[in-house]
Amino acid sequence: MRIHFIAIGGSAMHNLALALADAGHQISGSDDQILEPSRSRLKQAGLLPKDEGWHSERITKKLDCVILGMHARPSNPELIQAQELGVKIQSYPEFLYTATANDRRIVIGGSHGKTTITSMLLHAHKVINDPVNFMVGAQLNGFDRMVQLDPNVHTAVFEGDEYLSSPLDHRPKFFWYQAHFTLLTGIAWDHINVFPTEENYIEQFDYYLETLAPNAFVIWCKEDEHLATVVRRSKRKDLTFIPYHTPVTTPARDGQTILKWDDGTESITPLIGTHNMQNVAGARALAACTGIEEADFDQAMGSFTGAARRLELLQETESFTAFRDFAHAPSKLRATTGGVKDAFPNRHLTAVFELHTFSSLNKDFLPTYREALARADEQVVYYDPEVLAHKQLDALSPEFVAECFGPSDRLRIINSKSELQAYLDSQNKSNSVLLLMSSGWFGKVRPKWLD
């Protein structure tokens, strides 16, 4: 097939382009800005556009399909040209469904933890030498790409995102997949720019259950109140609901954790934090439901170290540990901060969070972060006024941000890159833990001690 990507530089988009090129398709693409690591990876594969920007002449009737990324706008000249020529236009979730329409589809959804659980399942399949196609939201150790589409493989594992499919298709991405097996981690209101109320956000998960394949299996976290409501009011009588819960844990040697399961068996993981133990329980239940023996899954988890930027270890010495995490929603901040504090109860924990998403920078949504960092001994919230301006959002005062995250006499608000740089560079690295949380990159500020 001849396939053109509009906004090829995106994380998921460029990985899909790489996967399709590897499968033998003719790939082209455009974007107005392509950053690392997308740029280098596309260049190495011979897929980097010669010129940045949008070029309508690249769209011809010879194309079999145009895949439209969220970064593009409805006024995009390449998109308009494709519409005028009648070229088939698909979002990447629509394309993924089309490519796996005759296969068994396993989808992991929820407001948090879905990347980690998807990664756990993929790691288990790799360890037991059972190939699957996949799409996951982070780079994994042992995997060349975040997307794989092999026509000779007939099981697909997808991370199910509830955000919009494309500029033309405002349905959540996971509506497309029609899963035969799905896992839902929990529901915590996010994406206020798309789902203006908490109830509207929760309703997306009601609708999601309606999209599942006939007689599908639903693995769900019974500790989540909103998710329990969605499961209880589902009208699908053909669905099989299988609940899971956070297991009892005890510390093991060498920083590992022992998980005790309901059937009396035990397993070991190098991961830390209550939310990660809950993720292991969900992935274990899903794996068992889809055909992986629990003993095989447990053995695989002994070598699973996590996905990129999901409680990723940045530096570790005898008295200092630094983590980076993708956390941005209030529930994830609470879970991550609490989990790290539980893992290092006798160390001074400094939690630094960047307001970066539309929701986290929205004045109406910010109050939902109240006491989200409360378990940390020292709390820092950083935001960049330039990002607010770029996203065309109202300015924020440090006093208002402090009010939303407080009350706390251990809270500090920083809205200057130079001040953040100085703060991180001066970290006390004695008997302490530093936790950096953001869906962005802290304006490319990097502690000097990491170099």
N, C-alpha and C positions, 0 to 999 in steps of 0.2 A: 504493500500500500504506500501511496504518497501522502504523507501527513505533515501538516504545518502547525506549529505551536505559536499562538499569539500570547506573549508573555512567557517565553521559554526559560527565563532566568529564575523563576520561582523554585522553592525547595522541592515541592512535589512535582512541578512541571518538568524541571530539567532531569529529574530522576526518571520520570516516565519516558521522556525523550531518549535518554540513554538506554533504557530497557528495550524500547521499540526498535532503536537502531541496531542493538545487539541481536534482536530477533530477525533482522533482515529487511526491515521497512526503510523506505527513503524518507529521511527526516529533514525538515527545515524549520526555521523559527525566527522570531523577532522579539525585541524588547527595547525599552528606552533606557534601561539601566540593568546591568548584570554584575552582581557582586560576587566575591569569593564566598564559598568554594565553587559556586556554580560556574563561574567564568573558566577556571582552570580545568574543571572536569569536562565542560562542553568543548573547550579548545582541544584537549587531549583526544576526544572522540571525533574531532573534525566537525562539530556541530555548532561552534560559536559563530553567530552572525558576523558578517564582514563589517557591517556598520550598525551602530545602535540606532534605535528609532523605529518608526512604523513606515512600511513601504508597501503601498497598496498593489504595486506591480508584482509583488511576490505571490499574490493570490490569483490563481488561474483555474480554469475549469479542469485542468489536468490533475488537480488535487482530489484525492478520495475523501479527505476529512480535514477539518480545521479543529484543533483542540484549543478551547478558549480558557485562559487563566483569569483568576479574580483580579489581578493587577490591571487588566485592561478595562476600558470604559466603554459604554454603549456607543460613544462617538468615535471609537477607534477606527481609523481609515481602513485598516486591513479587515476588520470585522464588517464594516459597511460594504466593502468590495465583495467579501464572501457572501453576504446576504443578497447583494444584487446579482451575483453570478449563480446563485442557487447551490453553492457548495455546502455539503453537510457540515454542520457546526455542532460540536459536542463539548460539554464540560468534561474535566478529567474523570469525575466519578461516573458520569454516564458512559464514557469510553471504557473504564474499568469493568463496569457491568457488562457492556456489550462483549468485551473480550473474554468474559468468564460466564456467559449466559448459560452454558450447558454444564457448568462445574458446580461443585459443592463450595458454598461460600460461608466463611466464618468471619463475623464482624464484631469488633470490640468498640463499644461506645460508652459515653458518660462524660461528665464535666471534668473529670480528672483521672489520671492513672491509665488512660487508654493506650498511650504510647508505650509505657512500661509493660503492661500486660501483653500487648501485641508482641513486643520484643521478647518477652519470656516464652510465649508460645512458639515463635519462630526459632528461638534458640533451642528449645526442646526438639522441634522437628529436625533441626540440623544435627543435633547430637545423636538422634536415633536414625539418622540417614533416611529421612522421609521427606523428599522435596515438596515444597508448596510454592505457589505463586503468592505474591504479597504486595502490600503497600503499607508502609509504616512512617511515622512522622519524625524519625530521628535516625541518624547513622548508627549502625550496630557493628560491634566487633565481629569480624568473621564474615561480613557481608559487604560486597562491593558497592551495592546501591540500596536505596530505600524502596525501590520498586522492582519486581520481577514478574515477567509474563512469558512463560514457556508454554507453547501450545501442546506440549506432550505431558504437561502436569494438569491434573483435574481437581485440585483443591486450592482455594484461594483464601488467604487470611488478610483482611483489610482493617486498618484503623478507621473507625467510623466517626467522622467529624460532623458536628451539628451546625457548622457555619455554612454560609451560602455556597451553592454549587458553582455559580458563575455570575457575571454581571447581567446576563439574560435570564438566568434561572435562580430565583431566590429561595428555592427549596433547600433544606439542609442536605449536605452531601450524602449522609448515610441513608436517606430515603431511597437512593438509587439501587442499593446493593441487594435487596430482597434476600436477606440472610437466611440460611438454613439453620445456623447456630449463631447465637449472639450472646455477648456478655455486656451488662450494664453496671458500671462501677458506682454510680451515684449521680445526683442532680444538684448542682449549685449554680444559681443564676449567673449568667455571663453574657457577653455580647449585647450590651444594652443598646448599642447603635442599630441592632437588627431586631432584638426581642425586647420591646420597651418595658415590659413588666415581668415580674417573676412568674406569674401564672402563665403568661404567653410562652415563656421559655420552657416551663414544665410541660406544656401541651405538646411541644415538639416530640417529646418522648412517648406521649400517648399516640401521636400520629405514626411514630416510628414503628411501634408494635403492629400497627395496621399494615405496614409495608412488608412485613416478614413473609417468607415463603410458607406455603401450607405446612402444618404440622411441625413448625420450627421449635427449637429448644431455646429457652431464655435463661441464662445464668445471671443471677442478680444479687447484689449486696443487700441483705436484709437489715443491715444496720442503718441504711439511709432512709429517712422518713419520707422524703418526696418520692423516691423510687418505690417504696412500699405502697404509696397511694396510687401511683401509675399502674403497678402490677394488680392491685386490688380492683381497680375500676376498668381493667381491660375487658373488652367484649369478645375477644378471640378465644373461643372454646377449644380450638385445635392446638393451642400453644401449650408446651410443657414448661412450667416454671420451676427452676432449680435454685434455691437460695444458697448463699455462702456467707461466712462471717469471719472476722479476724481471729486467728488461732491464738492459743496461749503460747507464750514464748519464754525462753530463759536464755541468758547469755552463755555462750560457749567460749572455748579458748580462741586466741588469735583474732579477737574481734568479730567472730561469727555468731550467729543466732540459731538456737534450736527451736524449731516449730513443732508443737505437739498437736496431732490431729485427732479428730473425734473417734476414730477407730482404734486409737491407742498407739499408732505408729508415730515415728518422729522423722524429721528431716533437718538438714542444715543449710543455711544460706549466708553468704558474705554480706548481704544487704543489711541496712539498719533502718529503723523508723517504723512506727506502727502502721503508717499508710502503705509501706512496702510489704509488710507482713500480710496486710489485707489484699494487696495486689497478688502476692504469691498464692493466697487461698483462692482467689477468683480464677487465676490462670490455671491452677491445679484442677478446679472443678470443670472448667471449660475443656481442658486437655482430656480429662477422663470421659467427658461426654462425647468428644469427637474421636475417641479411639486410642488415646495414648495411655498406657498403663501408669498408675500412680507412682509405682516404684521407679519407672523410667523417667517420669517427670521430675521426681524428687532428686534423682541422681544428676539430671541435667541442671537443676537449679543450683547445685553445689558449685558450678563453674560460671554461673550467670553473674556478671558484674554490673549490669545496668546499661541503659541507652545513653547516648550522648546528651549531656546537659540535664539528665534526670538524676539528681543528687550525685553529680559527677565529682569525684575526688580530684582536687586541683593540687594540693600539697599536703604532705603528712610528715611530721617529725615526731619525736618522742613526746613533745609537750604541745604541739600545735597541729590542727587539722583544718583545712579549708575545703568547702564544697561549693559547687555551682549547681543551681536547680532552675528549671524552666517555670517554676511556680509563678502564677500571676493572679489567680482567682482567690478570694478571701478564704474559702474552705481549704484550698491547697496550702496557702500560707500557714494557716493554723496547724494543719496536719504535718507539714514539713518541719516547721519550727519546733513543734511539740515532739516529733519523732527524733529529731537530732538532739534535743535536750534530754530526752529519755535515754538516748544512747551514750551521752556524755554528761551524766548528772553532776559530776564534781568539777566540771570545767566551766569557765566563763564563756557564755555563748553570745556572740554578736551577730545579729541578723540584719542584713542590708537588702532592702527591697526597692526595685526601680518601678515607678509608675510608667508604663509604656503602652499598654493597649488602650483602645478607645474607651472601653468600660472603666479601666482603672483611672483614667484621666477625666472621667465625666463627673461633674459636680453632684449629679443626682445619684450616682452609683457609689461614690467614695465612702459615704457613711456605712456601707455594708462591711467595710474593713475594720470596724471598731474592735480593738483588742486582738487583731489578727496576729500580731507579733508578741503578744503578752508573755509567752513562755521564755522569750529571750531576755538575757540579763542586760543587754544593750541593744537598742532598736534604732535603725536608721531607715528613713524613707527618702529616696532620691527621685527627682524629676527634672526634666530639662524644659525650660520655657520655650525653647525653639521647637521642640517636638509638639507641644501644644499648639503653637502657631501653625506648624506644618499640617497638623490634623484639623485645623480650623476649629479648635475648641476654646472655650473661655479660659482666661488666665486663672491660675490658682495661687492663692496666698499661702505661705508657709503656715500661718496661723490656722487657716481652714483645714489644711491637710493634717496638722497636728491634732486638731479637734476630732477629725474623722477617725484617726488611728488610736487616740487616747482613751481614757486618761492614763498618763504615765509620766513619771519624772525621769524615765530612762529612754525617752524618745527624742530623736534628733532629726530635723528636716534639713535636707541639703538640696539646693537647686542650682548648683554651680559645678561644672566639671572640674575646675581647678580645686575646689574645696573637697570634692569627692576623692580626687587623686591624692591629695594630701592626707585625707582621713585614712584611706586604705593603706597608703605607704607607711603610716605610723602605727599600724596595728601591733598590739601587744601579743607576741607569739609565745608566751609562757602560760602553760596550763589553760589554753583557750581554744575555741572553735569559731571559725568565721563561716557564715552561711550567706552566699550571694544568690539572690532570687530575682529573676527577670525573664520575660519572654523576648527581651531585646539583648543589647550588649553593653549597657551602661555607657552609652555614647562612646564606645571604644576605649573607655578608661580602663587601664590594666595596672594592678599593683606592681611596683617595681621588683618586689621580692619574688615574683613569679618568673622573671626573666632569667 
